[in-house]
Amino acid sequence: MTIDTQSESPSPSARPRSRWRRWILWVVGILLALILAAVLAFTLSPWPGAMVVRVVFDRGAATTTSALEKHTPQGIASITDQQYRDGDSDALLDVYFPETATEALPTVIWTHGGAWISGNKSHYAPYYQLLAERGFTVVSLDYSLGPERTYPTPVHQLNDAHAYVVANAERLHVDPSRIVLAGDSAGAQLSSQLAALVTNPEYARELDITPALRPEQLRGVVLNCGIYDVEKMTGGSGIVGWGADQSLWAYTGSRDFEDSTAIGQMSTMRHVTDGFPPTYISGGNGDPLTDKQSKPLAAELGGLGVEVTTLFYPEDHEPALPHEYQFDLDNEDGTRALERTVEFLKAHTAP
C-alpha cells in the first residue's frame, strides 16, 4: 500500500504565512498588555499623569524663561540656594536686589506656579530681577511638589520661608515691615492661601499654623492667573480637565475631591475676610482661569471692602492673552502688566 505523506504536511509557502501570523499575534498581545498596564498605571496611581503634566509645564516654563533672558537687567546682585528649613532639601530660596542697595528694601516674596507638581525658583528669574531693578528685594521660593510630597506640606514650608526671610532680614536686604506676597498660577493660589492665614486667625487655627508674618507686615498681594476656588477645577472635560484632575490628585493625595478637606482649605475664596491685604489680580482673556477664578476672587474681595487692583482684558482683545501672559515681555500687554505690578508695589510699600 502506498501512503501519500505529502498531503499531511503544509506546503513550503504555507509555513512562512503561519510564522507571520504567530509573530503578529505575539506583537498584538504584547501591545495589548502594555496598553492594559498603562491604563492600570494611570488609574491606580497619580504618578504617570503627574509626570506627563510636569514635563509639559516645565518645558513651557523653560521656554518662557529663555525668552525673558534678553530682558535681564544689569546691576542686580543675588544670594542663591539658601536653605530656609533645616533638614529639608526642597526648602531653598533665591534673593535678588540692586547692587547699589545700602539699606533694607520693600520685599516681594514670589511663589512659582506649575500646577503644584512642577516648576522651580529659577523659572522666570529675569522677571524677578526686573522687579529688583525697580527698587525691591525679590525672594523666589522653592517648595515640595506632588506627588513626591503632598498637601499641606508646601503651606508649612512657605510659612517657614517667611519666618526665615524675616529672621535674616538684614543679610537679605529685606525690610520686614514692607512685605508683599506674590505668585503665578498655583503659586498665586499658595500666596493667597498664606495671606489668608496671616489675616484670618480662625483659618490659621484650622490648619494648625502660626503665621510667620503679622498682618501689619503684609502690605499687599500680587496674584497672576491663579486658582482660588479649587473645586471648580475638578471634573473638567478634555485634556485641560484631565490635567487639572491629575495635578490635584498628585498634590492632595486623593481622587475624592468632593469630600476633600484639602480642596476646601486650598480654596482661598472661602477664607478671605475684610482683613485681607490690598490685592492686585490679573489674568489674560485667553486664559479660562480668568473668568472662573480671578474675576470671582476680585469680586469677593471687593465686596468685603478690600482694596483690589485688577488688570483684565475684553473678551475680543487681540492677541488673546494666555495663561501666564504676564511673563511675555515681548508683548506690549506683558509689559503693561509689569508696569501695573510695579505701580501697585510702590503704592503699597511706601514708607
Secondary structure, DSSP 4 states (H G I P E B T S, - for coil): -----GGGS--TTHHHHHHHHHHHHHHHHHHHHHHHHHHHHHHH-SHHHHHHHHHHHHHHHHHHHHHHGGGPPSSEEEEEEEE-STT-TT-EEEEEEETT--S-EEEEEEE--STTTS--TTTTHHHHHHHHHTT-EEEEE----TTTS-TTHHHHHHHHHHHHHHHTHHHHTEEEEEEEEEEETHHHHHHHHHHHHHH-HHHHHHHT---SS-GGGEEEEEEES--S-GGGGTT--HHHHHHHHHHHHHHHS-S--TT-HHHHHH-GGGT--TTSPPEEEE--TT-HHIIIIIHHHHHHHHHHT--EEEE---TT-SSPP-TTGGG-TTSHHHHHHHHHHHHHHHHHH--
